[in-house]
Amino acid sequence: MLRMVRITRVIRVASYMPEVMIIIKGLTVASRSVFFTFVLLLLINYIFAIAFRQLAQDTPLEMSLFPSVHGAVLNLVVQCVMPDQEPFFQQVSREGGWLMGMLVLIFILLCSLIVINMLIGVLVEAVQTVSDVEHEAIQIAFAHLCLSHVS
């Protein structure tokens, strides 16, 4: 019960900062798009994990980086979508050949540059829409206040 009281206190304080409320409302509006972008990112990871698993058979990479499809997905997410992926790329291209090196590069470009930037664009658009609606509501409330003082 005390936690609920604390949450309401935080919400009351946040209501005095309209920018924070705009961002929170924007995140809730964009949550569906964020979810489907996450699903797209996982789908791309899964497809590339299968490809790397197949290409890594009978190479030193099979046991170190791609022991199974699930292990490959984990390695791809941790080492490619996250920062500092150069050692991973160097090891794959050195031990797996130029084809696997190019596949890693395409994967990094697809996931890190395209899908993540799509996610950022969706979030920015949602926050902008909510911001416009909130500013319009504030202007309407101000107009009502001015009209009530005039009459």
Phi, psi and omega per residue, in radians:
M1 nan -0.696 3.134
L2 -1.133 -0.603 3.114
R3 -1.120 -0.690 3.105
M4 -1.107 -0.677 3.102
V5 -1.119 -0.730 3.112
R6 -1.101 -0.716 3.130
I7 -1.103 -0.756 3.126
T8 -1.135 -0.597 3.094
R9 -1.135 -0.731 3.118
V10 -1.129 -0.729 3.127
I11 -1.126 -0.685 3.126
R12 -1.129 -0.734 3.104
V13 -1.154 -0.706 -3.140
A14 -1.145 -0.479 3.141
S15 -1.197 -0.352 3.070
Y16 -1.385 -0.183 3.089
M17 -2.007 1.625 -3.033
P18 -1.095 -0.506 3.134
E19 -1.122 -0.707 3.119
V20 -1.148 -0.741 3.126
M21 -1.127 -0.641 3.114
I22 -1.111 -0.754 3.132
I23 -1.146 -0.745 3.131
I24 -1.108 -0.767 3.110
K25 -1.150 -0.660 3.085
G26 -1.098 -0.692 3.107
L27 -1.156 -0.654 3.114
T28 -1.214 -0.638 3.106
V29 -1.155 -0.668 -3.071
A30 -1.501 -0.002 -3.026
S31 -1.080 -0.617 3.120
R32 -1.153 -0.806 3.115
S33 -1.128 -0.668 3.102
V34 -1.105 -0.719 3.127
F35 -1.067 -0.831 -3.112
F36 -1.228 -0.514 3.030
T37 -1.163 -0.690 3.073
F38 -1.101 -0.724 3.092
V39 -1.088 -0.737 3.090
L40 -1.071 -0.733 3.110
L41 -1.099 -0.749 3.100
L42 -1.153 -0.660 3.110
L43 -1.113 -0.777 3.088
I44 -1.082 -0.736 3.097
N45 -1.043 -0.771 -3.105
Y46 -1.133 -0.774 3.139
I47 -1.086 -0.795 3.138
F48 -1.225 -0.554 3.081
A49 -1.096 -0.716 3.094
I50 -1.115 -0.764 3.136
A51 -1.102 -0.804 3.133
F52 -1.142 -0.667 3.120
R53 -1.079 -0.755 3.140
Q54 -1.193 -0.755 -3.112
L55 -1.259 -0.409 -3.087
A56 -1.529 -0.027 3.141
Q57 -1.084 2.374 3.122
D58 1.121 0.485 3.023
T59 -2.180 2.868 3.084
P60 -1.081 -0.345 -3.132
L61 -1.249 -0.403 -3.045
E62 -1.015 -0.857 -3.094
M63 -1.447 -0.520 -3.061
S64 -1.434 -0.720 -3.041
L65 -2.079 -0.531 -3.044
F66 -2.228 1.022 -3.096
P67 -1.218 -0.497 3.096
S68 -2.648 3.019 3.113
V69 -1.124 -0.728 3.135
H70 -1.139 -0.718 3.076
G71 -1.120 -0.647 3.114
A72 -1.164 -0.738 3.100
V73 -1.051 -0.786 -3.141
L74 -1.083 -0.798 3.129
N75 -1.114 -0.694 3.127
L76 -1.128 -0.736 -3.135
V77 -1.183 -0.845 -3.053
V78 -1.210 -0.694 -2.998
Q79 -1.729 -0.281 -3.113
C80 -1.941 -0.765 -3.127
V81 -1.334 -0.556 3.071
M82 -1.390 2.842 3.129
P83 -1.178 2.973 3.068
D84 1.126 0.876 -3.115
Q85 -1.614 0.051 -3.087
E86 -1.063 -0.784 3.114
P87 -1.032 -0.646 3.103
F88 -1.108 -0.842 3.134
F89 -1.061 -0.757 -3.135
Q90 -1.094 -0.749 -3.133
Q91 -1.147 -0.762 -3.137
V92 -1.127 -0.805 -3.101
S93 -1.229 -0.547 3.123
R94 -1.275 -0.790 -3.050
E95 -1.601 -0.441 -3.058
G96 -1.839 -0.157 3.114
G97 1.710 3.065 -3.052
W98 -1.202 -0.557 -3.135
L99 -1.112 -0.796 3.127
M100 -1.207 -0.597 3.075
G101 -1.085 -0.755 3.096
M102 -1.150 -0.661 3.121
L103 -1.117 -0.698 3.077
V104 -1.098 -0.769 -3.135
L105 -1.085 -0.766 3.107
I106 -1.098 -0.726 3.118
F107 -1.057 -0.830 -3.132
I108 -1.069 -0.736 3.138
L109 -1.128 -0.768 -3.138
L110 -1.105 -0.902 -3.041
C111 -1.317 -0.906 -3.017
S112 -1.290 -0.724 -3.033
L113 -1.596 -0.764 -3.022
I114 -1.484 -1.013 -3.021
V115 -1.192 -0.759 -3.135
I116 -1.145 -0.681 3.096
N117 -1.211 -0.560 3.014
M118 -1.075 -0.736 3.118
L119 -1.064 -0.778 3.116
I120 -1.087 -0.745 3.117
G121 -1.075 -0.727 3.117
V122 -1.104 -0.777 -3.139
L123 -1.116 -0.744 3.135
V124 -1.113 -0.748 3.137
E125 -1.115 -0.720 3.133
A126 -1.150 -0.752 3.128
V127 -1.137 -0.667 3.116
Q128 -1.112 -0.750 3.129
T129 -1.091 -0.824 3.133
V130 -1.126 -0.662 3.115
S131 -1.077 -0.781 3.109
D132 -1.061 -0.758 3.136
V133 -1.123 -0.756 -3.133
E134 -1.141 -0.736 3.121
H135 -1.130 -0.657 3.092
E136 -1.148 -0.704 3.111
A137 -1.127 -0.670 3.111
I138 -1.133 -0.720 3.130
Q139 -1.159 -0.677 3.108
I140 -1.137 -0.755 3.117
A141 -1.101 -0.680 3.115
F142 -1.156 -0.711 3.113
A143 -1.105 -0.736 3.090
H144 -1.080 -0.702 3.136
L145 -1.140 -0.744 3.117
C146 -1.147 -0.703 3.135
L147 -1.195 -0.590 3.128
S148 -1.253 -0.500 3.079
H149 -1.344 -0.514 3.139
V150 -1.244 -0.688 -3.061
S151 -1.381 nan nan
